[in-house]
């Protein structure tokens, strides 16, 4: 992204991805950027069905 569109556009994209992820998971879940375009989610006390619902919602929001 940065190489093609520049760092400002890359930063904007990262902010938007962060917004989508924050809105897709609970406040008690931990979301962090671990480097470049890599994010880490820590989901506490969650059952698998709830996890997949949240994941599918965020994945659909991030599709071009």
N, C-alpha and C positions, 0 to 999 in steps of 0.2 A: 504494500500500500504506500508506504513512505517513498519508495524508489520511484513509483509511477506518478503519484499525486502530490507528494510533498508531506512534510511533517505536520503541518497544520491540519490537513485533511485526515491524516493518520490519527492524530490526537482526537479530532472530532469523532471519528469512527469508534475509537476506544471508549470515549465518554458515552456514546449512544449504546454500545454493547453493555456497558456497565449499568445504564439505566434500565435496559430490558431485563438483565439478570436480576437486578434489585427488585424490580416489580414482579418478577416471576416466582420469587422464593419468599420465605417467611423472614421477619425481622430477626428471629433467633438463629437463622442460618448464617454462616460466615462465608462471605464472598471476598476474594482477594485476587489481585493481579500479581502473578509470580514472575513475570518477565515477558517482554515483547508483547505478543498477542495471546499469552497463555493465562487462563484464569483457573482458580481453584475454588471449589465449593465444599464446605463442610456442613453436612446436613445432620442435625442431632435429633434423636428420638423420632424417626420418621419411618413409616412403613413403605414398602416398595411401590404400592399403587399410588400413593401421594407423591413419591419421588418422580415416577414416570409422568404423572400429570404435569407437574411443575417443569420437568425437563422438556416435554413435548410442547408446552406453551412457550417456553423461552426459545426453543429451536425454531418454531414456526415464526416467531417474531423476528428472528435474525435472518430469515431467507431473503435473498435479493428480489 
